[in-house]
């Protein structure tokens, strides 16, 4: 009898070990891909803020933007990223022109407090632009998260904490402790200095002076 067949502590065959390692790697890869898709890395991070009325996304362009404009019936695109003149922006502008969609540029940084005039421009767009609206930044996580919070709170009357939790979230790729914490800092500044006035009034009446008093590395110069 071949004693190798009955050794209770015989080492696993190399091929079996490789199969287990390969299976583990495949499971890990599927998990990572699923997580990245969940937080919007794939598919343009297209999200619904208010069904049939307001949407947010990453900086999508080409066929994906065309399909989105058509399927959602988008009438206004609010560009929070900037990039005027680069290839993505020119493609976006061409798609908007082809579908008869108004493109509004209100760019600001994800790593600094938003300038007061930019916030006022965003609110004016929500006040006067034709709906449905799609707004976007680069990745659809940080600046879009702040603007989504503003929309839910100011236009849908969602409590600020609830609106922030729904829009400035890791589910969409935003990390409050990451580089773009300025988006959360802005809302916290409002909480600390509002003295009971509403966010919209605070943006127009108190925030400009607070913004000017910020250190230069916290605001757009």
C-alpha positions as CSV (number, residue, x, y, z in Angstrom):
1,X,0.0,0.0,0.0
2,X,1.2,3.5,-0.8
3,X,1.7,5.0,2.6
4,X,1.6,8.6,1.1
5,X,-2.1,8.1,0.7
6,X,-2.8,7.6,4.4
7,X,-0.5,10.2,5.9
8,X,-3.0,12.4,8.0
9,X,-0.7,15.4,8.0
10,X,0.4,15.2,4.4
11,X,1.1,18.7,2.9
12,X,-1.5,20.0,0.4
13,X,-0.5,19.6,-3.2
14,X,0.9,22.8,-4.8
15,X,-1.9,23.0,-7.3
16,X,-4.6,22.9,-4.6
17,X,-2.9,25.7,-2.8
18,X,-2.7,27.8,-6.0
19,X,-6.3,27.2,-6.7
20,X,-7.3,28.4,-3.2
21,X,-5.1,31.5,-3.6
22,X,-6.5,32.2,-7.0
23,X,-10.1,31.8,-5.7
24,X,-9.4,34.1,-2.8
25,X,-7.9,36.7,-5.2
26,X,-10.9,36.5,-7.5
27,X,-13.3,37.0,-4.6
28,X,-11.3,40.0,-3.3
29,X,-11.2,41.5,-6.8
30,X,-15.0,41.1,-7.2
31,X,-15.5,42.7,-3.8
32,X,-13.3,45.7,-4.7
33,X,-15.0,46.1,-8.1
34,X,-18.4,45.9,-6.4
35,X,-17.4,48.5,-3.8
36,X,-16.0,50.9,-6.5
37,X,-19.2,50.6,-8.5
38,X,-21.2,51.2,-5.3
39,X,-19.4,54.5,-4.6
40,X,-19.8,55.6,-8.2
41,X,-16.3,55.0,-9.7
42,X,-17.9,53.2,-12.6
43,X,-21.0,54.5,-14.5
44,X,-20.4,58.2,-14.0
45,X,-21.7,58.3,-10.4
46,X,-25.1,59.3,-11.7
47,X,-27.5,59.7,-8.8
48,X,-31.0,61.0,-8.3
49,X,-31.5,63.9,-5.9
50,X,-35.2,64.4,-6.7
51,X,-36.8,62.0,-9.1
52,X,-37.7,63.5,-12.4
53,X,-36.3,66.9,-11.4
54,X,-32.7,67.0,-10.1
55,X,-29.7,64.6,-10.8
56,X,-26.0,64.7,-9.9
57,X,-23.1,62.9,-11.5
58,X,-19.4,62.9,-12.2
59,X,-18.0,64.8,-15.2
60,X,-19.6,62.5,-17.8
61,X,-19.4,63.2,-21.5
62,X,-19.8,61.6,-24.9
63,X,-22.3,58.8,-25.2
64,X,-22.9,58.5,-21.5
65,X,-23.8,62.2,-21.3
66,X,-25.9,62.0,-24.4
67,X,-27.9,59.0,-23.1
68,X,-28.4,60.8,-19.7
69,X,-29.6,64.0,-21.3
70,X,-32.1,62.1,-23.4
71,X,-33.3,59.5,-20.9
72,X,-33.7,62.0,-18.0
73,X,-35.0,64.8,-20.2
74,X,-32.4,67.2,-18.9
75,X,-32.9,70.8,-19.7
76,X,-30.1,72.4,-17.7
77,X,-26.6,71.2,-16.8
78,X,-24.8,72.9,-13.9
79,X,-21.0,72.5,-14.3
80,X,-19.3,72.8,-10.9
81,X,-15.9,71.6,-12.1
82,X,-14.8,74.3,-14.4
83,X,-12.3,73.1,-17.0
84,X,-13.6,75.5,-19.7
85,X,-11.7,74.8,-22.9
86,X,-10.5,71.3,-22.2
87,X,-11.6,68.3,-24.2
88,X,-14.2,67.1,-21.7
89,X,-15.7,70.5,-21.4
90,X,-15.9,71.0,-25.2
91,X,-17.5,67.6,-25.6
92,X,-20.0,68.4,-22.8
93,X,-20.8,71.8,-24.4
94,X,-21.3,70.1,-27.8
95,X,-23.7,67.6,-26.3
96,X,-25.7,70.3,-24.5
97,X,-25.9,72.3,-27.7
98,X,-27.1,69.3,-29.7
99,X,-29.9,68.5,-27.2
100,X,-30.9,72.1,-26.7
101,X,-29.7,72.0,-23.0
102,X,-28.5,75.1,-21.2
103,X,-25.0,74.8,-19.8
104,X,-24.2,77.0,-16.7
105,X,-20.7,77.2,-15.3
106,X,-20.3,77.7,-11.6
107,X,-16.9,76.2,-10.8
108,X,-15.3,76.0,-7.4
109,X,-12.7,73.9,-5.6
110,X,-13.5,70.7,-3.6
111,X,-10.6,71.5,-1.2
112,X,-11.4,75.1,-0.3
113,X,-14.5,76.9,1.0
114,X,-16.8,77.8,-1.9
115,X,-16.8,81.5,-2.9
116,X,-20.0,83.4,-1.9
117,X,-20.7,84.6,-5.5
118,X,-20.5,81.0,-6.7
119,X,-23.0,79.9,-4.1
120,X,-25.3,82.7,-5.1
121,X,-25.0,81.7,-8.8
122,X,-25.9,78.1,-7.9
123,X,-29.0,79.2,-6.0
124,X,-29.9,81.5,-8.8
125,X,-29.7,78.5,-11.2
126,X,-32.0,76.5,-9.0
127,X,-34.4,79.4,-8.8
128,X,-34.6,80.3,-12.5
129,X,-33.3,77.5,-14.7
130,X,-35.4,75.0,-16.6
131,X,-35.8,71.6,-15.0
132,X,-34.8,68.8,-14.9
133,X,-31.3,69.8,-13.9
134,X,-28.1,67.8,-13.9
135,X,-25.2,69.1,-11.8
136,X,-21.7,67.7,-11.7
137,X,-18.2,68.1,-10.5
138,X,-15.2,65.9,-11.5
139,X,-16.0,62.7,-9.6
140,X,-19.5,63.5,-8.5
141,X,-18.6,63.1,-4.8
142,X,-17.6,66.3,-3.0
143,X,-18.8,69.5,-4.8
144,X,-21.8,67.6,-6.1
145,X,-22.4,66.4,-2.5
146,X,-22.4,69.9,-1.1
147,X,-24.7,71.2,-3.9
148,X,-27.0,68.2,-3.4
149,X,-27.2,69.1,0.3
150,X,-28.1,72.7,-0.4
151,X,-30.8,71.6,-2.8
152,X,-32.4,69.2,-0.4
153,X,-32.3,71.6,2.5
154,X,-33.3,74.8,0.8
155,X,-35.7,73.5,-1.9
156,X,-37.1,70.3,-0.3
157,X,-36.9,71.6,3.3
158,X,-35.0,68.5,4.4
159,X,-33.3,69.1,7.8
160,X,-29.7,70.0,7.2
161,X,-28.2,67.1,9.0
162,X,-30.4,64.7,7.1
163,X,-29.6,66.3,3.8
164,X,-25.9,66.2,4.4
165,X,-26.0,62.6,5.4
166,X,-27.8,61.8,2.2
167,X,-25.6,63.8,-0.2
168,X,-22.2,64.2,1.4
169,X,-21.6,60.5,1.9
170,X,-19.0,57.9,1.4
171,X,-21.7,56.0,-0.5
172,X,-21.1,58.5,-3.3
173,X,-17.3,58.7,-2.8
174,X,-17.1,61.6,-0.3
175,X,-14.9,61.2,2.7
176,X,-15.4,63.9,5.4
177,X,-12.0,63.3,6.8
178,X,-10.3,63.3,3.4
179,X,-8.9,66.1,1.3
180,X,-12.3,67.5,0.5
181,X,-13.3,68.1,4.1
182,X,-13.9,71.8,3.2
183,X,-17.3,70.8,2.0
184,X,-18.2,69.7,5.5
185,X,-16.3,72.6,7.1
186,X,-18.5,75.0,5.2
187,X,-21.7,73.5,6.6
188,X,-20.1,73.4,10.1
189,X,-19.2,77.1,9.8
190,X,-22.9,77.8,9.1
191,X,-23.9,75.9,12.2
192,X,-21.4,77.7,14.4
193,X,-22.2,81.3,13.1
194,X,-25.8,81.3,11.9
195,X,-27.3,82.4,15.2
196,X,-30.6,80.9,14.1
197,X,-30.9,82.5,10.6
198,X,-31.6,80.2,7.6
199,X,-28.8,78.9,5.4
200,X,-29.8,80.9,2.4
201,X,-29.9,84.2,4.3
202,X,-26.6,83.3,6.0
203,X,-25.0,82.7,2.6
204,X,-26.0,86.2,1.3
205,X,-25.7,88.3,4.5
206,X,-23.0,86.7,6.8
207,X,-20.9,84.3,4.8
208,X,-19.1,86.9,2.5
209,X,-17.4,88.5,5.5
210,X,-16.6,85.2,7.0
211,X,-15.2,84.0,3.7
212,X,-12.9,87.1,3.4
213,X,-11.6,86.4,6.9
214,X,-10.5,82.9,6.2
215,X,-6.8,82.0,5.8
216,X,-5.7,82.2,2.1
217,X,-5.1,78.5,2.0
218,X,-8.8,77.8,2.8
219,X,-10.3,79.9,0.1
220,X,-9.9,80.5,-3.7
221,X,-7.5,83.4,-4.2
